[in-house]
Amino acid sequence: MNLKNLSIAEVSFAPDFVDSGADVPPELPTGPADAMQYVAAALKKVAGLQVEIEDIIAEDDKVVVRNHWTGTDAITKERLGFSGILIWRIAGR
């Protein structure tokens, strides 16, 4: 995210990847290409978007990341910040 390299999703996500995040609009498909589209839109809306990983825990085929996101609304110039927890399952391990 911090490097703005959207194509990393092509090698990071399995073809059957499903993004079930609460922030994903329900009408948006959930595959890797759709996740890249969603992130591209976020990068346009939030200038200087940066993610800080605060904690990362891995066990068996799961990885949990607690993170904090910051940036500036591209239109209002208001500073934004929010925190979240991501849980990934690593397939084929």
C-alpha positions as CSV (number, residue, x, y, z in Angstrom):
1,M,0.0,0.0,0.0
2,N,2.7,2.5,1.0
3,L,4.5,2.0,-2.3
4,K,1.2,2.3,-4.3
5,N,2.0,-0.9,-6.2
6,L,-1.4,-2.2,-7.1
7,S,-0.1,-5.0,-9.2
8,I,1.2,-6.8,-6.1
9,A,-2.3,-8.1,-5.8
10,E,-1.7,-10.2,-8.9
11,V,1.0,-12.3,-7.1
12,S,-0.4,-11.9,-3.5
13,F,-4.0,-13.0,-3.9
14,A,-5.2,-16.4,-5.1
15,P,-7.6,-16.3,-8.1
16,D,-10.4,-17.2,-5.8
17,F,-9.5,-14.4,-3.3
18,V,-12.6,-13.0,-1.5
19,D,-12.5,-9.6,0.2
20,S,-15.2,-9.7,2.8
21,G,-14.1,-6.4,4.6
22,A,-16.8,-4.2,6.1
23,D,-15.5,-1.3,4.1
24,V,-16.0,-3.0,0.7
25,P,-19.2,-1.8,-1.0
26,P,-21.7,-4.7,-1.3
27,E,-22.1,-4.2,-5.0
28,L,-18.4,-4.6,-5.7
29,P,-17.2,-8.0,-6.8
30,T,-14.6,-9.5,-4.4
31,G,-11.8,-10.9,-6.6
32,P,-8.2,-9.8,-6.9
33,A,-8.8,-7.4,-9.8
34,D,-11.7,-5.9,-7.9
35,A,-9.6,-5.4,-4.8
36,M,-7.0,-3.6,-7.0
37,Q,-9.8,-1.3,-8.4
38,Y,-11.1,-0.6,-4.9
39,V,-7.6,0.3,-3.6
40,A,-6.9,2.5,-6.7
41,A,-10.1,4.5,-5.9
42,A,-9.0,4.9,-2.3
43,L,-5.6,6.1,-3.3
44,K,-7.2,8.8,-5.4
45,K,-9.6,9.8,-2.7
46,V,-7.1,9.9,0.1
47,A,-3.8,11.6,-0.8
48,G,-0.7,10.4,0.8
49,L,-2.4,7.2,2.1
50,Q,0.0,5.4,4.4
51,V,-0.4,2.2,6.5
52,E,1.5,1.5,9.7
53,I,1.5,-2.1,10.9
54,E,1.2,-2.0,14.7
55,D,1.0,-5.8,15.3
56,I,1.3,-8.9,13.2
57,I,0.7,-12.4,14.4
58,A,0.9,-15.6,12.3
59,E,-0.2,-19.1,13.2
60,D,-0.7,-22.1,10.9
61,D,-2.4,-20.7,7.8
62,K,-3.6,-17.4,9.3
63,V,-2.1,-13.9,9.6
64,V,-3.6,-11.2,11.7
65,V,-2.5,-7.6,11.3
66,R,-3.5,-4.6,13.4
67,N,-2.8,-1.4,11.5
68,H,-3.4,2.3,11.4
69,W,-4.1,4.2,8.1
70,T,-3.6,8.0,7.6
71,G,-3.9,10.4,4.7
72,T,-5.6,13.6,3.5
73,D,-9.0,13.8,1.8
74,A,-8.2,14.9,-1.7
75,I,-11.2,17.2,-1.9
76,T,-11.6,18.7,1.6
77,K,-7.9,18.5,2.5
78,E,-9.1,17.1,5.9
79,R,-6.6,14.8,7.7
80,L,-8.0,11.3,8.0
81,G,-7.0,8.4,10.2
82,F,-8.5,5.0,11.1
83,S,-7.4,1.7,12.6
84,G,-8.3,-1.8,11.7
85,I,-7.6,-5.5,11.9
86,L,-7.1,-7.7,8.9
87,I,-7.2,-11.4,9.0
88,W,-5.8,-13.4,6.1
89,R,-5.8,-17.1,5.4
90,I,-2.8,-18.2,3.4
91,A,-4.0,-20.9,1.0
92,G,-2.0,-23.9,-0.1
93,R,0.4,-23.9,2.9
